[in-house]
Amino acid sequence: MNPSLLDRRFATIGRHSPLFYDQPIELVSASGVWLTAADGTRYLDAYNNVPHVGHSHPRVVEALRAQAATLNIHTRYLNDRVVAYAEDLLSRFEEGLDRVLFANSGSEANEIAFRLAAQHTGATGVLVTDWSYHGNTRLLAGITTGLRTFEGLDPNVRAFPVPDLDDAANRERAEADVLAEALAAVDRAIEQLLEHGYGMSAVILETIFSTEGLPRVPEGYVQGIAERVRAAGGLVIADEVQAGLGRTGQRLWGYQRHGLLPDLVTLGKPMGNGHPLAAVITTDELLEEFGSRNEFFNTFAGNPVSSAVGHEVLRIMDDERLVERAARLGAEVRRDFDALTARYDRLGPTKGDGLFFGFGVFGDAARRIPDATTTKRIVEGIKARGVLLSRIGPHGNVLKIRPPLAIEDEHLPQLLGAIRASIDEALD
Ligand SMILES: Cc1ncc(COP(=O)(O)O)c(C=O)c1O
């Protein structure tokens, strides 16, 4: 008997590379929000944020093809495509955030951001939230709190918990008290970094706190962190790898939800619609300082093909008004979820923003004990109904629903119907 594709994968890529679902799906093609499996099943994609403007968008495919057929070269020559893309991308940020360093992945962008911060501040102390993920380089393994890493936290790193106003422990408390307690934890973490001589280099914040489980944070929380870090001499890195490019609806960048102006913004996943493209956005001052101290060069990042693809993604977002759509459809889904979660006392309130949402599943309604097993069953049930999504959070009990921004009104009945039916099946 021929070995299965799964066995061949294990024999080459190994057994530890993660695969979704009890029975992994073999995918063979995709278009818009639809994925087609080898057995012919079509799935509505409610999980993937990388195919931002839609899988295999014909305009992205053509931009890639046309530029690949014309010129692709490393980044040490002048090329108008690259500069035009940088100009367009930067025009979408606030004044002052007017320089870009292209990168190949979100990990690389975050690694570079930390390098800039350390060189600017002369400090090495890093603050990170509990249960977060920012990438897979050595430095980032040493700040990872949301996935298992052999390295563990590096000595110059302190993690602090992100408060969730929806948590059982916080539901009856005043928001101001939750905020004060959460910021006191940040103060303590900064004090420790200073006491141990690391100084304050940077805090990194994923601006929708997705790995953390989409907590509903108190008003002023993110600004409060930024003020404290800056007062201690550090910089603020906004990781927009998941929350950026309109994901949260109404606005392009997740940090804008919090009234924050970061010193460094890191971008990835959706930028290239599947083509490896990422960036660090920063100030002239920080880039000048870094550039004058380092002969920094990147072979692939920001090459003409990547730039053609990234630029086309921005144009499609404008032409198809995807950010406004994310806000409108997100609000519609939220209304539906609010009705659904009100029906079951084992479901927490709707979480998230724009086209990134979910809700918690609990085993004990009164005490809100997270129920990962039932959540997994619900995710599998939704898959059986032709919709792909996942789950997140420290307890793995928050549904993670994050479709391509290309999702349209006509897809909502299948999305919501599959979720409703699977919830009914699991909880009724
Ligand atoms: C918030 C966040 N930052 C950074 C990364 C790393 O990006 P990449 O996998 O492109 O290196 C990820 C990947 O999941 C992410 O979710």
The ligand as a MOL file (V3000), in Angstrom:
LIG
                    3D

  0  0  0     0  0            999 V3000
M  V30 BEGIN CTAB
M  V30 COUNTS 16 16 0 0 0
M  V30 BEGIN ATOM
M  V30 1 C 0.6160 38.4790 16.6140 0
M  V30 2 C 1.6570 37.7540 15.8340 0
M  V30 3 N 2.8790 38.3100 15.6980 0
M  V30 4 C 3.8380 37.7070 15.0000 0
M  V30 5 C 3.6450 36.4760 14.4110 0
M  V30 6 C 4.7520 35.8120 13.6500 0
M  V30 7 O 4.5240 35.9240 12.3030 0
M  V30 8 P 5.1980 34.8790 11.2760 0
M  V30 9 O 4.5770 33.5500 11.4920 0
M  V30 10 O 4.8980 35.4790 9.9230 0
M  V30 11 O 6.6530 34.8840 11.5500 0
M  V30 12 C 2.3940 35.8600 14.5200 0
M  V30 13 C 2.1330 34.5460 13.9040 0
M  V30 14 O 1.2110 33.8490 14.2020 0
M  V30 15 C 1.3680 36.5220 15.2440 0
M  V30 16 O 0.1600 35.9820 15.3860 0
M  V30 END ATOM
M  V30 BEGIN BOND
M  V30 1 1 1 2
M  V30 2 1 2 3
M  V30 3 2 2 15
M  V30 4 2 3 4
M  V30 5 1 4 5
M  V30 6 1 5 6
M  V30 7 2 5 12
M  V30 8 1 6 7
M  V30 9 1 7 8
M  V30 10 2 8 9
M  V30 11 1 8 10
M  V30 12 1 8 11
M  V30 13 1 12 13
M  V30 14 1 12 15
M  V30 15 2 13 14
M  V30 16 1 15 16
M  V30 END BOND
M  V30 END CTAB
M  END
